[in-house]
């Protein structure tokens, strides 16, 4: 069975490119793209993804705050933080809050 991946990214072109890359591998499937943390938090529990690619710089709730909530709602889901931020504080914060990778 293909790994189920969700994308939480507010920049549509980036989300589309991530989805395109995921679709090149028959062992992966993109189960949804979400432009905000709030929407992802509402929708992901019903979709049960194996992995979430999560942007930090989201409008409204940021990715670190969403990470904390998603980790509690979906403890089995892996979360990879995806961002342009290179600040070590973001990396440490993401890993301390349960990110599987950065």
C-alpha positions as CSV (number, residue, x, y, z in Angstrom):
1,X,0.0,0.0,0.0
2,X,1.3,3.5,-0.9
3,X,2.3,5.8,1.9
4,X,-0.3,8.5,2.3
5,X,1.1,12.1,2.4
6,X,-0.5,15.4,3.2
7,X,0.9,18.8,2.3
8,X,0.4,21.9,4.4
9,X,1.7,24.8,2.4
10,X,0.2,28.2,1.7
11,X,2.1,28.9,-1.5
12,X,0.1,27.1,-4.2
13,X,3.0,26.7,-6.7
14,X,5.2,25.1,-4.0
15,X,2.3,22.8,-2.9
16,X,1.7,21.8,-6.5
17,X,5.3,21.0,-7.1
18,X,5.5,18.9,-3.9
19,X,2.4,17.0,-5.1
20,X,4.0,16.5,-8.5
21,X,7.2,15.1,-7.0
22,X,5.1,12.7,-4.8
23,X,3.1,11.5,-7.8
24,X,6.4,10.4,-9.5
25,X,6.8,7.6,-7.0
26,X,4.2,4.7,-7.2
27,X,4.8,4.0,-3.5
28,X,3.5,7.4,-2.5
29,X,0.1,9.2,-2.8
30,X,-0.8,12.7,-2.0
31,X,-4.1,12.6,0.0
32,X,-4.5,16.4,0.2
33,X,-3.1,19.9,0.1
34,X,-4.0,22.4,2.7
35,X,-3.2,26.2,2.6
36,X,-3.5,26.8,6.3
37,X,-2.8,25.1,9.6
38,X,-6.4,25.5,10.8
39,X,-7.7,23.6,7.8
40,X,-5.2,20.8,8.1
41,X,-6.0,20.4,11.8
42,X,-9.7,20.0,11.0
43,X,-9.3,17.7,8.0
44,X,-6.2,15.5,8.7
45,X,-7.6,13.3,11.5
46,X,-10.3,11.9,9.1
47,X,-7.7,11.3,6.4
48,X,-5.1,9.5,8.5
49,X,-2.0,10.4,6.6
50,X,1.3,8.5,7.2
51,X,3.3,11.7,6.7
52,X,2.6,15.4,6.7
53,X,4.9,17.9,5.0
54,X,4.3,21.0,7.1
55,X,5.4,24.6,6.3
56,X,6.4,26.8,9.2
57,X,5.5,30.2,7.7
58,X,1.7,29.8,7.3
59,X,-0.9,32.5,7.5
60,X,-2.8,32.5,10.8
61,X,-1.5,29.8,13.0
62,X,2.2,29.0,12.2
63,X,3.6,25.6,11.5
64,X,5.2,25.1,15.0
65,X,1.8,25.7,16.7
66,X,0.1,23.4,14.3
67,X,2.9,20.8,14.8
68,X,2.0,20.7,18.6
69,X,-1.7,20.1,17.9
70,X,-1.2,17.6,15.1
71,X,1.3,15.6,17.2
72,X,-1.5,15.2,19.8
73,X,-4.3,14.4,17.4
74,X,-2.2,12.1,15.2
75,X,0.7,10.7,17.2
76,X,1.4,8.0,14.6
77,X,1.8,10.5,11.8
78,X,5.3,11.5,10.8
79,X,5.8,15.3,10.3
80,X,8.5,16.8,8.2
81,X,8.9,20.6,8.6
82,X,9.4,22.2,5.2
83,X,10.5,25.8,5.2
84,X,12.8,28.5,3.8
85,X,13.8,29.4,7.4
86,X,17.4,28.4,8.2
87,X,17.4,29.7,11.8
88,X,18.5,27.0,14.2
89,X,15.9,28.2,16.7
90,X,13.1,27.0,14.3
91,X,14.9,23.7,13.8
92,X,15.3,23.1,17.5
93,X,11.7,24.2,18.2
94,X,10.3,21.9,15.5
95,X,12.3,18.8,16.7
96,X,11.5,19.5,20.4
97,X,7.8,19.6,19.4
98,X,7.8,16.3,17.7
99,X,8.9,16.9,14.1
100,X,10.3,13.8,12.5
101,X,12.6,15.9,10.2
102,X,13.3,19.3,9.0
